[in-house]
Amino acid sequence: MSSADCPFCAIVRGELPASVILDEGGILAFMDLRQAVPGHVLVIPRRHVVDIYGLETEEAATVMRAALRIAHALRAEYDPPGLNLWQSNGEAGGQEVMHFHLHLHPRQAGDGLLGLYPHGPPQPGEAVQREAMALALRKHLA
């Protein structure tokens, strides 16, 4: 999806309406059109970035700083007993709009939004397998 076809870029350009709550420092935060729970907010970089892999380090930091400020605003307004930050990448990961976005969901008990593990958390894996995966990933971080 190019920026010309991207609905979030159209919001950034002012071509589509949005209930904006924060517009500064290269990010835009607005109320999600589909309120999964009351107060559902999206934070996006103004620059068209498809997914987390295309973010610059400072953009990622700016998104997270905005999310922290918004989390405090959500707490002040809704006093939720929980809050989810949710970010998906690629179709297999559940990404619907191919422009990086971070969801903030203020949560209430029994709000109907399924958790990460709707059927309960998975059982712990083998320590040897976890260590092998950790070793494989560490080599990419050096």
Rosetta blueprint (number, residue, H / E / L):
1 M L
2 S L
3 S L
4 A L
5 D L
6 C L
7 P H
8 F H
9 C H
10 A H
11 I H
12 V H
13 R L
14 G L
15 E L
16 L L
17 P L
18 A L
19 S L
20 V E
21 I E
22 L E
23 D E
24 E E
25 G L
26 G L
27 I E
28 L E
29 A E
30 F E
31 M E
32 D L
33 L L
34 R L
35 Q L
36 A L
37 V L
38 P L
39 G L
40 H L
41 V E
42 L E
43 V E
44 I E
45 P E
46 R L
47 R L
48 H L
49 V L
50 V L
51 D L
52 I H
53 Y H
54 G H
55 L L
56 E L
57 T H
58 E H
59 E H
60 A H
61 A H
62 T H
63 V H
64 M H
65 R H
66 A H
67 A H
68 L H
69 R H
70 I H
71 A H
72 H H
73 A H
74 L H
75 R H
76 A H
77 E H
78 Y H
79 D L
80 P L
81 P L
82 G E
83 L E
84 N E
85 L E
86 W E
87 Q L
88 S L
89 N L
90 G L
91 E H
92 A H
93 G H
94 G L
95 Q L
96 E L
97 V L
98 M L
99 H L
100 F L
101 H L
102 L E
103 H E
104 L E
105 H E
106 P E
107 R E
108 Q L
109 A L
110 G L
111 D L
112 G L
113 L L
114 L L
115 G L
116 L L
117 Y L
118 P L
119 H L
120 G L
121 P L
122 P L
123 Q L
124 P L
125 G L
126 E L
127 A H
128 V H
129 Q H
130 R H
131 E H
132 A H
133 M H
134 A H
135 L H
136 A H
137 L H
138 R H
139 K H
140 H H
141 L H
142 A L
